[in-house]
Amino acid sequence: MNWLTALSLAAVVIPSLYIYTVSIVATRFPVLRNKRICLLIAHPDDEAMFFAPTVLALTRPETGNHVKILCLSSGDAEGLGPTRKRELAKSGTYLGLRSPSDVFVIDSPFFPDSMTTSWDPERISHLLASAFAPELKETTNIASASASRSSKNKGSAGKAEVKPTIDTIITFDKHGISGHPNHISLYHGARLFVSQLLAATAGKNKEKGQGQVDLYTLPTLSLRRKYSGILDALPTLLEWAWSAGITKKDKHERPGGLVFMNNLIPGEGWASVDKAWAAMTKAHVSQMRWFRYGWIGLSRYMYVNSLFREVVQPATADN
């Protein structure tokens, strides 16, 4: 067998195996169901460049999920903020959101679109509390939260019970995929919010996870894996099985890890890669420079997503 024959065979076998694997992952792997989900991103186009397989999978009608996108900047570094807001709303429809009204963009001087500026985690946590757990604002000071819980334990009343309006936050991990400081800030802000929420609801409905918000993050991978396209499917599945899947026997309700894969066949099923590509090429038109085409063709994040649930401890006076 010469190299040309081997290459031709690989060009047929590898995509075929990938398509078969997609069907297995979509039907047999854990998935979030009947959840209120917030995808927390830093800039318009993050949802398409990094999270497209996740959004397409979680917006499938049969999952019963309600997915919303919260973007903490308009991406106005080049003066295109209003345009990019509209593009984000259009991208959301390509990715399966119920309505453009499920996309929220924050335009604040506290969250500038900048490659050199980190955002304050406290401000991010406060924003998340305002949006999804208004009662938490009364107890974001840890000392007052502890006093509030002590008072409740003694039978006093008057404090509103914290009832978050979401079940899950999905965002970047602590390395931010590309090392972007805005991405990294989202991780720390979301983690702080969940930590403070746990402190305010400590001891309540712990077994069922009620009143809790799970935080799932998208892992940063090596440069080789980042640009390996569909070839990263196998390493991703092995990583899932080892760290969050088979070996730990996670509960189906709150799985420790999730894997989502886009189908290569256009229009085949709810999550197909052509929809992910359309979210970039047809929605985020202002961002489509030559190198973006390289990303959407080669990046594994356009084809495969793996998410891992963060283990977060209740906030204390020390942290």
C-alpha positions as CSV (number, residue, x, y, z in Angstrom):
1,M,0.0,0.0,0.0
2,N,1.6,3.3,-1.1
3,W,1.2,6.5,0.8
4,L,-1.5,7.9,-1.6
5,T,-3.7,4.8,-1.0
6,A,-3.2,5.1,2.7
7,L,-4.1,8.8,2.7
8,S,-7.2,8.1,0.6
9,L,-8.3,5.3,3.0
10,A,-7.8,7.6,6.0
11,A,-9.8,10.3,4.3
12,V,-12.8,7.9,4.2
13,V,-12.3,5.9,7.4
14,I,-11.6,8.7,9.9
15,P,-14.7,10.8,9.0
16,S,-16.8,7.7,9.0
17,L,-15.6,6.7,12.4
18,Y,-16.2,10.2,13.6
19,I,-19.8,10.3,12.3
20,Y,-20.5,7.0,14.0
21,T,-19.0,8.3,17.3
22,V,-21.2,11.4,17.1
23,S,-24.3,9.1,17.1
24,I,-23.1,7.2,20.1
25,V,-22.3,10.4,22.1
26,A,-25.6,12.0,21.2
27,T,-27.7,9.0,22.3
28,R,-25.8,7.3,25.1
29,F,-23.6,9.9,26.9
30,P,-24.9,12.1,29.8
31,V,-26.6,15.4,28.9
32,L,-28.2,18.1,30.9
33,R,-32.0,18.0,30.8
34,N,-34.7,20.4,31.9
35,K,-32.2,22.9,33.0
36,R,-32.0,26.7,33.0
37,I,-28.6,27.3,31.5
38,C,-26.5,30.5,31.2
39,L,-23.6,30.5,28.8
40,L,-21.3,33.2,30.1
41,I,-19.0,34.7,27.5
42,A,-16.8,37.7,27.2
43,H,-17.3,38.8,23.6
44,P,-19.7,38.3,20.7
45,D,-18.4,35.3,18.7
46,D,-17.1,33.4,21.8
47,E,-20.3,31.4,21.7
48,A,-19.6,30.3,18.1
49,M,-15.8,30.0,18.1
50,F,-15.6,28.0,21.3
51,F,-19.0,26.7,22.5
52,A,-21.0,25.8,19.3
53,P,-21.1,22.1,20.0
54,T,-22.3,22.7,23.5
55,V,-25.0,25.2,22.6
56,L,-26.3,23.1,19.7
57,A,-26.5,20.0,21.9
58,L,-28.2,21.7,24.9
59,T,-30.8,23.6,22.8
60,R,-32.1,20.4,21.2
61,P,-35.9,20.5,21.9
62,E,-36.0,17.0,23.5
63,T,-33.6,18.1,26.3
64,G,-36.1,20.5,27.6
65,N,-33.4,23.1,28.4
66,H,-33.7,26.8,28.3
67,V,-30.3,28.2,27.3
68,K,-29.5,31.9,27.5
69,I,-26.3,33.7,26.6
70,L,-24.9,36.5,28.8
71,C,-22.1,38.4,27.2
72,L,-20.2,40.9,29.4
73,S,-18.9,43.2,26.6
74,S,-20.1,44.3,23.2
75,G,-16.6,43.6,21.7
76,D,-16.3,47.3,21.0
77,A,-12.5,47.4,20.8
78,E,-12.7,48.5,17.1
79,G,-15.8,50.6,17.5
80,L,-18.2,47.8,16.3
81,G,-20.1,47.3,19.5
82,P,-23.7,47.9,18.1
83,T,-22.9,45.7,15.0
84,R,-21.5,42.9,17.1
85,K,-24.5,42.9,19.4
86,R,-26.8,42.3,16.4
87,E,-24.4,39.6,15.2
88,L,-24.5,37.8,18.5
89,A,-28.3,37.7,18.5
90,K,-28.3,36.3,15.0
91,S,-25.7,33.7,15.9
92,G,-27.8,32.6,18.8
93,T,-30.7,31.7,16.4
94,Y,-28.3,29.6,14.3
95,L,-27.2,27.8,17.4
96,G,-30.7,27.0,18.5
97,L,-31.7,29.5,21.1
98,R,-35.4,29.9,21.5
99,S,-35.4,33.6,20.7
100,P,-33.0,36.5,20.2
101,S,-34.3,37.8,23.5
102,D,-32.3,35.1,25.2
103,V,-29.1,36.9,24.4
104,F,-28.0,39.6,26.8
105,V,-25.1,41.9,26.3
106,I,-23.6,44.1,29.0
107,D,-22.0,47.3,27.9
108,S,-20.1,48.6,30.9
109,P,-16.9,50.5,31.4
110,F,-16.1,47.9,34.1
111,F,-15.9,45.2,31.4
112,P,-13.8,46.6,28.5
113,D,-12.9,44.5,25.5
114,S,-9.2,44.4,26.1
115,M,-6.3,41.9,25.6
116,T,-4.5,43.5,28.6
117,T,-7.3,44.1,31.1
118,S,-8.6,41.7,33.7
119,W,-12.1,42.2,35.0
120,D,-12.9,42.3,38.7
121,P,-14.3,38.9,39.8
122,E,-16.4,40.7,42.5
123,R,-18.1,42.8,39.9
124,I,-18.8,39.7,37.8
125,S,-20.2,37.8,40.8
126,H,-22.4,40.8,41.7
127,L,-23.7,41.0,38.2
128,L,-24.6,37.3,38.2
129,A,-26.3,37.7,41.5
130,S,-28.3,40.7,40.2
131,A,-29.3,38.7,37.2
132,F,-30.0,35.3,38.6
133,A,-30.1,35.5,42.4
134,P,-31.3,38.9,43.5
135,E,-31.7,37.8,47.2
136,L,-28.0,36.9,47.2
137,K,-27.0,40.6,47.1
138,E,-28.0,40.9,50.7
139,T,-25.5,38.2,51.7
140,T,-22.5,38.7,49.4
141,N,-20.6,40.0,52.3
142,I,-19.5,36.7,53.9
143,A,-19.7,37.9,57.4
144,S,-23.3,39.0,57.0
145,A,-24.1,35.8,55.2
146,S,-22.8,33.8,58.2
147,A,-24.8,36.0,60.6
148,S,-27.9,35.5,58.5
149,R,-27.5,31.8,58.5
150,S,-26.9,31.8,62.3
151,S,-30.0,34.0,62.8
152,K,-32.1,31.6,60.7
153,N,-30.9,28.6,62.6
154,K,-32.1,30.3,65.8
155,G,-35.5,30.7,64.3
156,S,-35.5,34.3,63.3
157,A,-37.2,35.3,60.1
158,G,-37.2,38.2,57.7
159,K,-34.4,37.3,55.3
160,A,-35.4,36.3,51.8
161,E,-34.5,32.8,50.8
162,V,-32.0,32.7,48.0
163,K,-33.6,31.0,45.0
164,P,-31.5,31.2,41.9
165,T,-33.3,31.4,38.6
166,I,-30.7,29.3,36.7
167,D,-29.4,25.8,37.3
168,T,-26.1,25.8,35.4
169,I,-23.4,28.2,34.3
170,I,-21.1,27.3,31.4
171,T,-18.0,29.3,30.8
172,F,-14.2,29.2,30.1
173,D,-11.7,27.5,32.5
174,K,-9.1,29.3,34.5
175,H,-6.7,29.5,31.4
176,G,-9.4,31.0,29.1
177,I,-8.6,28.7,26.0
178,S,-6.6,31.5,24.4
179,G,-5.2,33.0,27.5
180,H,-7.4,36.1,27.0
181,P,-7.7,38.0,30.4
182,N,-11.4,38.7,29.8
183,H,-12.0,34.9,29.4
184,I,-10.0,34.1,32.5
185,S,-11.9,36.7,34.5
186,L,-15.2,35.0,33.7
187,Y,-14.0,31.8,35.3
188,H,-13.0,33.5,38.6
189,G,-16.2,35.7,38.7
190,A,-18.5,32.7,38.0
191,R,-16.7,30.6,40.6
192,L,-17.0,33.3,43.2
193,F,-20.7,33.7,42.5
194,V,-21.3,29.9,42.9
195,S,-19.2,29.9,46.1
196,Q,-21.1,32.8,47.6
197,L,-24.4,31.1,46.6
198,L,-23.4,27.9,48.3
199,A,-22.5,29.9,51.4
200,A,-26.0,31.5,51.4
201,T,-27.8,28.2,50.9
202,A,-25.6,26.0,53.0
203,G,-27.4,23.0,54.5
204,K,-30.6,23.4,52.4
205,N,-31.7,20.7,50.1
206,K,-28.1,19.6,49.8
207,E,-28.9,16.0,48.6
208,K,-31.0,17.1,45.7
209,G,-28.8,20.0,44.8
210,Q,-31.7,22.4,45.0
211,G,-30.8,26.1,45.3
212,Q,-27.4,25.2,43.8
213,V,-25.9,26.3,40.5
214,D,-23.5,24.0,38.8
215,L,-20.5,25.5,37.1
216,Y,-19.2,23.7,34.0
217,T,-16.0,24.9,32.3
218,L,-14.5,24.4,28.8
219,P,-10.9,23.1,29.2
220,T,-7.9,24.8,27.6
221,L,-5.9,22.3,25.5
222,S,-2.5,22.1,24.0
223,L,-1.9,23.8,20.7
224,R,-1.7,20.5,18.9
225,R,-5.0,19.3,20.2
226,K,-6.6,22.7,19.7
227,Y,-6.0,22.6,16.0
228,S,-6.6,18.8,15.4
229,G,-10.2,19.2,14.3
230,I,-12.2,15.9,14.4
231,L,-9.0,14.0,15.3
232,D,-9.4,15.3,18.9
233,A,-12.6,13.2,19.3
234,L,-10.6,10.1,20.6
235,P,-8.4,12.0,23.1
236,T,-11.5,13.8,24.4
237,L,-13.5,10.6,24.9
238,L,-10.6,9.0,26.7
239,E,-10.1,12.1,28.9
240,W,-13.9,12.1,29.7
241,A,-13.9,8.4,30.6
242,W,-10.8,8.8,32.8
243,S,-11.6,12.0,34.7
244,A,-15.3,12.5,34.8
245,G,-17.2,9.6,33.2
246,I,-16.9,5.8,33.5
247,T,-14.4,5.6,36.3
248,K,-16.2,7.9,38.7
249,K,-19.8,6.8,37.9
250,D,-21.2,10.3,38.2
251,K,-24.8,10.9,38.8
252,H,-26.8,11.3,35.6
253,E,-28.6,14.4,37.0
254,R,-25.3,16.3,37.7
255,P,-22.6,14.6,35.6
256,G,-19.0,15.4,36.3
257,G,-18.2,15.7,32.7
258,L,-20.0,16.2,29.4
259,V,-19.0,15.6,25.8
260,F,-20.7,17.2,22.7
261,M,-19.9,16.6,19.1
262,N,-21.1,18.2,15.9
263,N,-22.1,16.0,13.0
264,L,-20.1,16.4,9.8
265,I,-23.2,15.8,7.6
266,P,-24.9,19.1,6.9
267,G,-28.4,19.2,8.3
268,E,-28.0,15.8,9.9
269,G,-29.6,16.1,13.3
270,W,-29.9,19.2,15.5
271,A,-26.2,19.6,16.1
272,S,-24.3,19.7,12.7
273,V,-21.1,21.5,12.0
274,D,-22.7,23.5,9.2
275,K,-24.7,25.3,11.8
276,A,-21.6,26.1,13.8
277,W,-19.9,27.4,10.7
278,A,-23.0,29.5,9.8
279,A,-23.0,31.1,13.2
280,M,-19.5,32.5,12.3
281,T,-19.7,33.1,8.6
282,K,-23.3,34.3,8.3
283,A,-23.8,36.0,11.7
284,H,-20.4,37.3,12.8
285,V,-19.7,38.8,9.4
286,S,-17.7,41.7,10.8
287,Q,-15.2,39.3,12.3
288,M,-14.6,37.1,9.3
289,R,-10.9,37.7,8.4
290,W,-8.8,35.2,6.6
291,F,-7.4,33.5,9.8
292,R,-11.0,32.9,11.1
293,Y,-11.5,30.5,8.2
294,G,-8.5,28.5,9.5
295,W,-10.0,28.4,12.9
296,I,-13.5,27.2,11.8
297,G,-11.9,24.5,9.6
298,L,-9.2,23.2,12.0
299,S,-10.2,24.0,15.6
300,R,-11.5,21.1,17.6
301,Y,-13.8,23.6,19.4
302,M,-15.9,23.8,16.3
303,Y,-16.4,20.1,16.3
304,V,-16.0,18.8,19.8
305,N,-16.6,20.3,23.3
306,S,-15.8,18.7,26.6
307,L,-17.1,20.3,29.8
308,F,-16.1,19.5,33.4
309,R,-18.1,20.4,36.5
310,E,-16.1,22.5,38.9
311,V,-15.9,21.5,42.5
312,V,-16.7,24.6,44.4
313,Q,-16.7,25.1,48.2
314,P,-19.0,27.6,50.0
315,A,-17.3,30.9,50.5
316,T,-15.9,31.8,54.0
317,A,-14.5,34.8,55.5
318,D,-11.0,33.6,54.5
319,N,-11.8,33.2,50.8
